[in-house]
């Protein structure tokens, strides 16, 4: 029986004990003289220069990929920031417009004397110009308290609140709400009021009214200004509209305000690289450089929004 014994770089073939003659013709083919293993595979690696070149190429690829990723992220962040600013501006303008368009609106009482009639259309109809206070609620008196008034950075809007019979409701309820959803159904207020104010210390636009705590309706506000469209019918048949600031209006002028121009400047949340001369026109007409802003507004995108609202129940006809 033959056994194989391995040695380092040598291979031996051991013959049976009773056949120790290498010259025997019988075992010449089976027993061979030990010799060096010349078929050992040679192993090769890379040189230091090759290794350094490979690392340099790999780092270059990673650097290019990271640069492309950062550029892509910057563009994506800028687009997302602009979209968010536009959404906030649209919401703010919608809230303001909802209240502005109802300023000074009155109640049409479809049966003011509570007469019992065969058909509803036979009841006497009246337009209520005033509504005195009931209990602890406020009063609606546009003859003495204007339905709209304010300053350059704030505005108060009011209109009549009343209850009416609603479908599938046992008692009458009011559907009128201000900018923050007040007053409650159980409130005795006769006036729905919305107070819009610009808080420059916190950079937000707030709204409150009817005893409700003022709440921010939009953040990242750089500026908020209001101008008023004053109607002048002093010359018969020649009505004129003037765009004036709040400081130019006397107390007797507020009932003649027919429209309101609202300017809102919002800034983003993403810091971006702004070259010198990245300007925008502010609400007061001045030029502002976005690259020189400080604090929360530093390196931020700024966008200006304007809207004009007609007051349906204000002005002279």
C-alpha positions as CSV (number, residue, x, y, z in Angstrom):
1,X,0.0,0.0,0.0
2,X,1.3,3.4,-0.9
3,X,1.1,6.6,1.2
4,X,1.7,10.2,0.3
5,X,3.7,12.4,2.6
6,X,3.8,16.1,2.0
7,X,6.8,18.2,2.8
8,X,7.6,21.8,2.1
9,X,8.1,22.1,-1.7
10,X,8.9,18.3,-1.9
11,X,6.7,15.3,-2.5
12,X,7.8,11.8,-1.5
13,X,6.4,8.5,-2.6
14,X,7.1,5.7,-0.1
15,X,7.3,2.1,-1.3
16,X,6.1,-0.9,0.7
17,X,8.6,-2.2,3.3
18,X,9.2,-5.4,1.4
19,X,10.0,-3.4,-1.8
20,X,12.8,-1.0,-0.9
21,X,14.8,-1.4,-4.0
22,X,14.2,1.5,-6.4
23,X,15.9,-0.4,-9.1
24,X,13.4,-3.2,-9.1
25,X,11.7,-3.3,-12.5
26,X,8.4,-4.1,-10.9
27,X,8.3,-0.9,-8.9
28,X,10.2,1.4,-11.2
29,X,7.0,2.9,-12.4
30,X,5.5,3.2,-8.9
31,X,8.4,4.3,-6.8
32,X,10.2,7.4,-8.0
33,X,13.1,9.3,-6.7
34,X,12.1,12.4,-4.6
35,X,12.4,15.7,-6.5
36,X,11.6,19.3,-6.0
37,X,8.1,20.5,-6.9
38,X,8.7,22.8,-9.8
39,X,5.0,23.5,-10.4
40,X,4.4,25.7,-7.4
41,X,2.2,28.7,-8.5
42,X,3.9,32.1,-8.1
43,X,1.8,34.8,-6.3
44,X,1.9,38.4,-7.5
45,X,0.6,41.6,-5.9
46,X,0.6,45.4,-6.7
47,X,3.3,47.8,-6.2
48,X,3.0,50.8,-3.9
49,X,2.8,53.1,-6.9
50,X,-0.1,51.2,-8.3
51,X,-1.9,51.2,-5.0
52,X,-1.5,54.9,-4.6
53,X,-2.8,55.6,-8.1
54,X,-5.9,53.4,-7.4
55,X,-6.6,55.2,-4.2
56,X,-6.3,58.6,-5.9
57,X,-8.7,57.6,-8.7
58,X,-11.2,56.2,-6.1
59,X,-11.0,59.4,-4.1
60,X,-11.5,61.5,-7.2
61,X,-14.6,59.5,-8.1
62,X,-16.0,60.0,-4.6
63,X,-15.3,63.7,-4.6
64,X,-17.1,64.2,-8.0
65,X,-20.1,62.2,-6.7
66,X,-20.2,64.2,-3.5
67,X,-20.1,67.5,-5.4
68,X,-22.9,66.4,-7.7
69,X,-24.9,65.3,-4.6
70,X,-24.4,68.6,-2.8
71,X,-25.4,70.6,-6.0
72,X,-28.5,68.4,-6.4
73,X,-29.4,68.9,-2.8
74,X,-29.0,72.6,-3.0
75,X,-31.2,72.9,-6.0
76,X,-33.8,70.6,-4.5
77,X,-33.7,72.6,-1.2
78,X,-34.1,75.9,-3.0
79,X,-37.1,74.7,-5.0
80,X,-38.7,73.2,-1.9
81,X,-38.1,76.5,0.0
82,X,-39.7,78.6,-2.8
83,X,-42.7,76.2,-2.9
84,X,-43.2,76.4,0.9
85,X,-43.0,80.2,0.8
86,X,-45.7,80.4,-1.9
87,X,-48.0,78.0,0.0
88,X,-47.7,80.1,3.2
89,X,-48.4,83.3,1.3
90,X,-51.4,81.7,-0.4
91,X,-52.8,80.6,2.9
92,X,-52.2,84.0,4.5
93,X,-53.9,85.9,1.6
94,X,-56.8,83.5,1.7
95,X,-57.4,84.0,5.4
96,X,-57.1,87.8,5.1
97,X,-59.3,87.9,2.0
98,X,-62.1,85.8,3.6
99,X,-62.4,88.4,6.4
100,X,-61.8,91.5,4.2
101,X,-64.6,90.7,1.7
102,X,-67.1,90.6,4.5
103,X,-66.1,93.8,6.2
104,X,-69.1,95.9,7.1
105,X,-71.6,93.3,6.0
106,X,-75.1,93.6,7.6
107,X,-77.8,91.2,8.4
108,X,-80.9,90.9,6.3
109,X,-83.7,90.0,8.7
110,X,-86.2,88.0,6.8
111,X,-88.9,88.4,9.4
112,X,-88.0,91.3,11.6
113,X,-91.3,91.6,13.4
114,X,-91.7,87.9,13.9
115,X,-95.1,87.9,12.3
116,X,-96.9,84.7,11.6
117,X,-97.6,84.4,7.9
118,X,-98.9,81.7,5.6
119,X,-95.8,81.8,3.4
120,X,-92.2,82.9,4.2
121,X,-92.1,85.3,1.3
122,X,-95.0,87.3,2.8
123,X,-92.9,88.3,5.9
124,X,-91.5,91.8,6.2
125,X,-87.8,92.1,5.4
126,X,-85.5,94.6,7.0
127,X,-81.7,95.3,6.9
128,X,-80.3,95.8,10.4
129,X,-77.7,98.6,10.4
130,X,-76.9,98.2,14.1
131,X,-77.0,95.5,16.7
132,X,-76.8,96.5,20.4
133,X,-74.8,94.3,22.8
134,X,-76.6,91.4,24.4
135,X,-75.3,90.4,27.9
136,X,-71.6,90.2,27.9
137,X,-71.2,90.1,24.2
138,X,-70.0,92.9,22.0
139,X,-72.1,95.2,19.8
140,X,-72.2,95.9,16.1
141,X,-72.3,99.6,15.5
142,X,-70.7,100.6,12.2
143,X,-72.2,104.0,12.5
144,X,-69.8,104.8,15.4
145,X,-67.2,102.1,15.1
146,X,-65.8,101.6,11.5
147,X,-65.9,98.1,10.1
148,X,-62.3,98.5,9.0
149,X,-59.5,100.5,10.5
150,X,-55.8,100.1,11.2
151,X,-52.2,101.2,10.9
152,X,-49.5,100.6,8.4
153,X,-48.7,97.2,10.0
154,X,-52.0,96.1,11.5
155,X,-55.6,96.0,10.6
156,X,-59.0,95.3,12.3
157,X,-62.0,94.0,10.3
158,X,-65.5,93.6,11.6
159,X,-68.9,92.5,10.3
160,X,-72.3,91.4,11.6
161,X,-72.7,88.2,13.5
162,X,-76.2,86.6,13.8
163,X,-77.8,83.2,14.2
164,X,-80.0,81.4,11.7
165,X,-81.8,78.1,11.4
166,X,-79.6,75.4,10.0
167,X,-80.6,72.1,8.4
168,X,-80.9,69.3,10.9
169,X,-80.3,71.6,13.9
170,X,-82.8,72.0,16.7
171,X,-81.8,75.6,17.5
172,X,-80.4,78.5,15.5
173,X,-76.6,78.8,15.2
174,X,-74.1,81.3,13.7
175,X,-71.9,80.3,10.8
176,X,-69.7,83.4,11.0
177,X,-66.2,82.9,12.3
178,X,-63.1,85.2,12.5
179,X,-59.6,84.3,11.4
180,X,-59.0,81.9,14.3
181,X,-62.4,80.3,14.4
182,X,-63.9,82.4,17.1
183,X,-66.4,83.2,18.7
184,X,-68.0,80.0,20.1
185,X,-71.5,79.0,19.2
186,X,-72.6,80.0,22.7
187,X,-71.2,83.5,22.4
188,X,-73.5,86.5,22.5
189,X,-71.2,88.7,20.4
190,X,-73.0,90.6,17.7
191,X,-69.7,91.5,15.9
192,X,-67.2,89.2,14.2
193,X,-63.8,90.9,14.5
194,X,-60.4,89.9,13.1
195,X,-57.3,91.7,14.3
196,X,-54.2,91.2,12.0
197,X,-50.9,92.4,13.5
198,X,-47.3,92.0,12.4
199,X,-45.0,90.9,15.2
200,X,-41.6,92.1,14.1
201,X,-39.8,90.6,17.1
202,X,-40.9,87.1,16.2
203,X,-41.3,87.7,12.5
204,X,-44.8,86.3,12.2
205,X,-48.3,87.6,11.2
206,X,-50.8,87.1,14.0
207,X,-54.6,87.2,14.2
208,X,-57.1,87.3,17.1
209,X,-60.4,88.8,18.0
210,X,-63.6,88.1,19.9
211,X,-61.7,87.4,23.1
212,X,-59.5,84.7,21.4
213,X,-55.8,84.7,22.1
214,X,-53.8,86.1,19.2
215,X,-52.2,83.3,17.1
216,X,-49.6,83.3,14.3
217,X,-51.1,82.4,11.0
218,X,-47.9,82.5,9.0
219,X,-44.2,82.5,10.1
220,X,-41.0,83.9,8.5
221,X,-42.5,87.3,7.8
222,X,-40.0,90.0,6.9
223,X,-42.6,92.7,6.3
224,X,-46.3,93.3,6.4
225,X,-47.9,96.6,5.2
226,X,-51.4,97.7,4.4
227,X,-52.6,100.6,2.2
228,X,-56.2,101.6,1.8
229,X,-58.2,102.6,-1.3
230,X,-60.2,105.6,-0.4
231,X,-63.2,106.5,-2.5
232,X,-64.0,110.2,-3.2
233,X,-67.4,111.1,-4.6
234,X,-67.2,114.9,-3.8
235,X,-67.5,115.7,-7.5
236,X,-70.9,114.4,-8.6
237,X,-70.6,111.6,-11.2
238,X,-66.8,111.6,-11.0
239,X,-65.8,109.0,-8.5
240,X,-62.1,108.7,-7.7
241,X,-60.0,106.1,-5.8
242,X,-56.9,107.1,-4.0
243,X,-54.2,104.7,-2.6
244,X,-53.3,106.1,0.8
245,X,-51.5,105.0,3.9
246,X,-53.3,104.6,7.3
247,X,-51.6,107.8,8.6
248,X,-53.4,109.8,5.9
249,X,-56.9,108.7,7.0
250,X,-59.0,110.5,9.6
251,X,-61.6,108.7,11.7
252,X,-64.4,110.0,9.3
253,X,-62.5,108.5,6.3
254,X,-62.7,104.9,7.2
255,X,-66.3,104.3,6.1
256,X,-65.2,105.6,2.6
257,X,-62.5,102.9,2.3
258,X,-63.6,100.7,-0.6
259,X,-60.5,98.4,-0.9
260,X,-57.3,97.3,0.8
261,X,-53.9,96.5,-0.7
262,X,-51.9,94.0,1.4
263,X,-48.2,93.5,0.9
264,X,-46.5,90.5,2.5
265,X,-42.8,89.7,2.4
266,X,-41.8,86.1,3.4
267,X,-38.3,84.5,3.7
268,X,-37.3,80.9,3.5
269,X,-35.7,78.5,5.9
270,X,-32.9,77.1,3.8
271,X,-29.6,78.9,3.7
272,X,-28.4,79.5,0.1
273,X,-25.5,81.1,-1.6
274,X,-26.6,84.6,-2.6
275,X,-24.3,86.7,-4.8
276,X,-24.0,90.4,-4.1
277,X,-26.8,92.4,-5.7
278,X,-29.5,89.8,-5.1
279,X,-32.2,92.4,-4.6
280,X,-36.0,92.6,-4.1
281,X,-38.4,95.6,-3.9
282,X,-39.9,95.9,-0.4
283,X,-43.5,96.9,0.4
284,X,-42.5,100.6,0.8
285,X,-40.7,100.6,-2.6
286,X,-37.2,100.5,-1.2
287,X,-34.6,98.1,-2.6
288,X,-33.4,95.4,-0.3
289,X,-30.3,93.2,-0.8
290,X,-30.9,89.6,0.4
291,X,-27.1,89.0,0.6
292,X,-26.7,91.6,3.4
293,X,-29.5,90.5,5.7
294,X,-28.6,89.4,9.2
295,X,-30.1,87.2,11.9
296,X,-32.8,84.7,10.9
297,X,-33.0,86.3,7.4
298,X,-29.3,85.9,6.6
299,X,-28.7,84.0,3.3
300,X,-32.4,83.4,2.9
301,X,-34.6,83.7,-0.1
302,X,-37.1,86.5,0.1
303,X,-40.4,86.8,-1.9
304,X,-42.9,89.6,-2.1
305,X,-46.6,89.1,-2.4
306,X,-49.3,91.7,-3.1
307,X,-53.1,91.5,-3.3
308,X,-55.9,94.0,-3.5
309,X,-59.3,93.2,-1.9
310,X,-62.6,94.9,-2.6
311,X,-64.8,95.6,0.4
312,X,-68.3,94.6,-0.7
313,X,-70.1,96.5,1.9
314,X,-67.9,99.5,2.2
315,X,-67.4,102.7,0.1
316,X,-69.8,105.1,-1.6
317,X,-71.9,104.0,-4.6
